[in-house]
Amino acid sequence: MNQESRLKKGKARGSFTGTLGFVMAAAGSAVGLGNIWRFPYLAAKDHGGVFLLCYIVLALTFGFALLTTEISLGRKTGQSPLTAYNLIHPKFKIIGVLACLVPTIILPYYCSIGGWVVKYFTVYLTGKSEAAAMEGYFTGYITTVWEPVLWMVVFLGITSLIVFCGVDKGIEKFSKVLMPALLVLVVGISVYSMTIRHTGADGVVRTGLEGLKVYLVPDFKGMTFRDIWVVIMDAMGQLFFSISVSMGIMITYGSYVKKDVNLMKSINQIEVFDTVVAILAGMMIVPAVYTFMGKEGMSAGPGLMFVSLPKIFQAMGTVGKVIGLVFFLMVVFAAVTSAVSVMEAIVSSIMDRFHFSRRKSTIYVTIYALLGGLLVCLGYNIFYFELKLPNQNVGQILDVLDYISNNCLMPLVALLTCVLIGWLVKPKVVIDEVCRNGEKFYRRFLYVVMIKFIAPVLLVVLLLQSIGI
């Protein structure tokens, strides 16, 4: 069977109605907890503006290459990752298996974290924000047995319903409403964050604008080459979260794009939208943390959103309760749009590989996510353990799943994809798809150099670092 026949094989699939729907859905996938939660604490940890500079450079080069590749492969094949790679090169179908495995691992623990977000939103909605600001509240919540399970089920139910409704009536319709709303909330909180001021216990007055300067202005003072390299690796690792590559999502969404859509224009819009929201996420959080907690508070790490921010909202007084409510509503929006894309990557793969209906595929994936999410929630109480990972972190079930998917599989999928496109089937496969309707590929030279040479080297280093070498 020749490639054209293989590409036409399979039953009709859903599609986005146009460019706007695709861009909003893809941006919704990209703008998730990775941007709202992970980006700010990495920026705070990695010298603020230094991290931001590295991230923007990598987003416009490394991220651009991976994003363009995956969306193009999706549209060219009209298939999800599990079957798309086989159509590009039958001997490399293992990449599709690995790419599908990533969202399969991520979905259960993402729904668990999504449940945490919904819980915090309801806490602020019901006027109990003082409790959330108390010492030990977050730890006390996740270590209870059944309440985290309940909120995980609620979050999973919302996600499943949207995926169940399909591409145009579910994912696209939902994204067109939620993404503009999310952007308005992000901008509003960012602006407010820059206006605040606070006098600390030491008598020092700090302002949001001073925190903004710490966040935006690169400060290389005292940094060694090794420090800079760590920041580069952190920024590159963040890109996987921020643009949703190497987890099958962009291939899946690309497969729903109509052939007459200007792919390069859409990719540029997704790239800009995601980068802007990532930067705004930092502008929401970093200035506020600096104002109320100084530079010491900016080292809070992953607990920044669930531990530090509630304390900051409490310190703001009455207005803090409103800001907290709006903030967690925005995070709920971001978490759901990303969870939908993660689930859709799995559902679409099942539909393409086994020719099941969307209804049956969604039900199967929901049951799996429910059981997996239950295991993750119980990993903080009944099944609690501490395991030292190769990257020297100590984790529980959620951390182990996160390590396997994000530190190991995602760089590996990206590396194998670069080898496949850069050296075996050649970049022309992607370039031809981008230029299908006569469009210009404005960063063609950059794309070829990145996919063949620079990205593979960076990915090998990232992978070796992730496994502790």
N, C-alpha and C positions, 0 to 999 in steps of 0.2 A: 504494500500500500504506500503510495507516494505521500509526500508531506501535505500537499493540498487536500488529498482525500482524507487524511487523518485530521486535518484542521476542520473539515466540514462535518466530521462524524459527531454523532451525539444529538440529543434532542434539544429543542429550542430552550434558551435560557432567558432569564429576565435581563433588563438593561435599564440604565439611567435614561431619563427622557431627554437630557441635554447636558451641556457643559456645566451649568450651575449646579445641577443635582450631583454630578460626579465630584466637582470641586468641594462642595459642602460636605459630602459623605467622606471623601478622602481626608479633608481637613479635620472633620470630626473624629476620625480614627486617630489622626496624628495628635490632635489636641486632647490629650487625656491626662491620666494621673502622672504620666511621664513628664509632662510639661508643668502641670500645676503643683506637683508634689516633689518630684526628683530634681528638676531643673534648678529651683531656687536654693535648695540646700547644697547642691554641688557648686553653684555660683558662690554661695557664702563660704564654703570650705576652700575653694580654689582661687582665692585672691580676687573675687568679684570680677572686675573688668578684664582681668587676664583670661579667666574662663570664658567670659562673654566674647572676647576677641577670637579666641581659638574656636569656639563653637560656630560663630558666624562664618569664619573662613572655611571650616570643614563642611558646614551646611551647604555652602555655595559650590563646593568642589566634590568632596567625598559623598556627601548626602545626595547631591544632585545626580551623580553617576548611578548610585544604587536605586534611587527613586525612578529615574528615567528607564532604567533597565527593567525593573519589575512591572511597571505600568505598561510598558511596550510589549513585554512578553505576554502579559495578560490579554491585551487587546488582540495581539497577533494570533494567539492560539484560541481565544474565546473559552479558555478553561481555567479552572482553579489550580493552585500549585501542585496538588497531588498528581494531576495528569498533564499539566502544561509543560513541565520540563521533559517529559517523555516525548512530546511532540516536537520539541526543539532538537533533542538528541536522545534517542532511546537508551543509550548506554549511560546516560546521566539522570535517569529517572529517580535515583536515590536522593538527589537534591530535593525533588518534590516531596518525597517521603519525610525528609528531615524538616523541610519548610512547613509541612502540615503538622508535624509533631510539635513544633514550637507553640502555636496557638492552643493545641490540645493540652499542653502542659500548663500554659498561662491561664486559660479560662477559669479553672476552679479557684485558684488563689486570687485572681483579679476580681471575681465575684465576691470573695470573702472581704477583700479590701473595699470593694464597692459597698458592701453591707456596713462597714465601719463608717463610711461617708454618709450614708443614709441615716444611720443612727445619730451622728453628730448634727445633721440637719434637723432631725426631729427634736433633739435636745434644745436647739436654739429656737425652733418653731414653737415649742411648748413653754418657753420662758424659763428653762432650767440651765441656762448658760453658766451660772455660778458653779454648778457641780462639775461641768466640763473643765473648769479652770483649776480645780482642786488637784493637789499633788497625788499622783497615783491613780487618777480616774481612768486614764486610757488603759493602763496595765490591768486594773481591776475589771474593766469591761471585757477585754479580749480573753481574760483567763476564766471568766464565767463559762458555764457549759453551754446553755441553750440560747441565750439572747443573741450572741453573734450569729448563730445558725439561723435564727428567725430573720434577722436583717439581711443575711446573705440570700435567703430564699426570696425575700421581697425584691432585692436588686436583680436576681436571676430571672424572676418572673417578668419584670419590666423589659429586660434585655430579650428574653425569648419571644415575648409578644411582638416586638418590633421586627425581629428576624422572621418570625412566622408569617408576617404580613407581606413579605417579599421585598424585592429591590425597589421598585418605583413607589408602591403604596406603603411600604414600611420604612426602609432605610433612608431613601431619598426624601420622602415627605417629612419624616422626623428630623432629618439633618437640616433641611431648609428652614425649619422653625427654630430649632435649638441653637444652631451655630451663631446666627446673628444675635440671639438673646445672650448667649455666652460671651460674645465679644463685647457687647454693651456692658455687661456686669464686670468683666475684666478691666475694661478701660475706666469705669466708674470707681472701682476699688483702688486702682493704680493711682488715679488723680488724688483721691482722698489720702492715700498713704503718704504722698509727698507733702501734704499740708500739716501733718501732725507734729507736735513737739512735746517733750517730756523731760522733767527734772528728776534725775535718778537719785538714789539714796546717798550717793557721794556728792550731791549738789551740782553735778554736771548737767547742763541742758543740752539735749541732743534733738535734732530735728530730722524729719523725713527727707529733706533735701540733702542733708549731710549723708544719710544712709544711701540716697540715690547716687551720690558721688562715689561712695565706696563700691557700689554695685557696678557703675558704668565705667569708671576711670581705671584703666590698667595700672597696677602698681607692681613693678618688677623688683622693687627694692628688697634685697636679701634673698631673692630666689636663685637657686642653683639650676643648672641645666636639667638635673634630675627632677627638680620640682616642676619645671616647665613641661617636661615630658609626661609627668603624672597628670598634669592638667589637660594636656592634649589627649591622652588616653581616656580620661574621664569624659571629655567633651565628645570624643568619638563614640564611646559607649552610650552616652546620652542620646546621640543621633538615632540609634536603633529604636529607642522609645519614641523620640520626637516625631520621626517621619514614618514610623510603622513599617520599616523594611526588614527583610529576612525573617518574616513570620507569616508569609503567605497572603497577608492582607492586601497589599497593593497589587499583587498579581490578580487576586480575586476581583477587586474593584476595577482593575484595568480590563478584565474580561467582560465587564458590563458596559464598557464605553463603546458607543457607536462609532463606526468606521469614519464618519465624516467630521468627527470632533477634532479640533486642532489640539493635538496631544501636547506639543511643546508649550503652548499658551496655558493649558490647564496645569501642567507640571510646574511652570513658573508661579502660577497663582497659589498652588498648594504650598510650594516652597516658601513664598513670601508670607502667606497666612500663618503657617506653622511657626516660622521664625519670629514673627511679630508677637504672636501670642506667648511664645516661650519667653521672650524678653519682657513682655508685660507681666507675665506670671512672677518673674523676679522682681519687677517694680512694685507689685502688690505686696510682696512678702518681705523682701530684704530690707527696704527702708523702715518698715514697721518694726521688724525684729531689732534692727540697729537702734532705733529711737528708744525703745523700752528696755532693751537688754544689752546694748553695746555690742562690741565685736565678739565678746565671749558668748553671747546668746546666739550668734550666727554659726556656732559650731555644734548646734543641736542635732544635726544629721537627719536621718529619716523621721525622727520624732517631731520635726519642726511643725508639721501641719496639725498633728493630733495632740501634741503636748504644749509646745511653745505658743502657738497662735491663740488657743483659747485663753491663755493667761494674758496675752496682749489685748485681746478683745475685752477681757474683764477690766484691765487697767484703763481702758478708754472710757469706762463708765457706761451710761445709757446708750450713747451712740455706738459703742462697741457691740452691744447686743444686736443692733440692726446690721452693722457691718458683718458680724459673724454669721447671721442668718443668710445674708446675701452671698457671702463667701462660700458657705457650704452648699447653698443652692447651685451656685456656679460649678462647684466641684462635682456635685451629683450629675449635672448636665455633661460635664467633660468625661466623667467615668462611664456613663451610660453609652455615649457615642463611641467610645473606644471599645467597650465590652461588646457592643453590637458588631463591630468590625471583626473582633477576635472570634466571636461565635460564627459569623457569616463565613469566615475563611474555612472553618471546619465543616459547616453545613454544605457549602458549595462544593467542597472536595468530595463529600459523601454522595451528593447528587450526581456529580460528574463521573465518579468512579463506579458507583454501584447502581446508578440510574433510579435512585429512590426519589419519591416526591419531596418537595420542600417541607410539607407537613410532617411526613414520617422522619425525615432527616433532623428537623428541628426538635422533635420529641425525643429522639435518641440522644442528641447532643445535650439537651436539657437534663435528661436523667443522669447522664454521665457527669455533667457539671454539678448537679445536686449532690451526688455521691462524693465526688472529688472535693467539692466545697465543704461538705460535712467533715471530711477527713482533715482538711486544712484548719477549720475552726477548732476542732478537737485537739489539734496539734499544740495548742497553747494551754491545755489542761489535762485531759485524760491521756492523750498520747504524747505528752511533752517529753522532749529529749534535747540534748545539746550535742551538736556534731561540728567538729572543726573541719572547715572546707579548705580546699587547696589554695584559695586566695587569702587564707589566714582568718577569715571571718568565722564566727561561731553562729550556727543557725538551727532553726526548727524546721518543720515540714515545709512551711511557706518559703523560708529562705533557701532550702535545698532545691525546691522546684524552680525558684527564681534563678538560682545559680546555674542549674542545668540548662534552662531555656535561654537566659540572657547572656551569661558569661561564656557558655560553651557552644550551644547549638546555633545561636544567631550569628556570631562571627564566622562559624564554620560554613553555614549556608551562604553567607555573603562572599566568603573566600572561594568556595566552589563555583558560585555563580560568575564571579570575575574570571576564573579560569575557563569556564565554559564559553562565555561570551567574548572574552578578550582574546583567547588563543585557539579555541576549537571551531566554533561556528562563526567567529569574527564579529566585531562591533557593527559591521554592515547590516546584520540582521535587525538590530535595534534601530539604527539610523534610518533604514528603509521604512520601518514602521512609523517612526516619528514623522518622516517626510512623505507619508503615503499620499496625501492630497496636495503635494507641492509646497508644503510649509518649509521654512528655513530652520535648520538646526544651528542656532546661534552659538552654542558652545561645543561644537563638534570636536574640535581639536582637544579641548579640555576633557571631554568625555572619553575619547580614545586613550589619552595618556593616563587618566585616572583608572579606567577599567582594566587596562593592560598592565600597568606598572605600579603606580603609587598606591592605589587601594589594596592590591594583594599584599604588598609589603607591610602596610599599616595593619591589615587584618591579621597577618601572621604574628606580628608583635603583640597585638591585643589578645589574640588567642593564647599565646604562650604565657602572657602575664596573667590571664584568667585562670589558667590551670596551675599556676604557681611556679612556672619555670623562669 
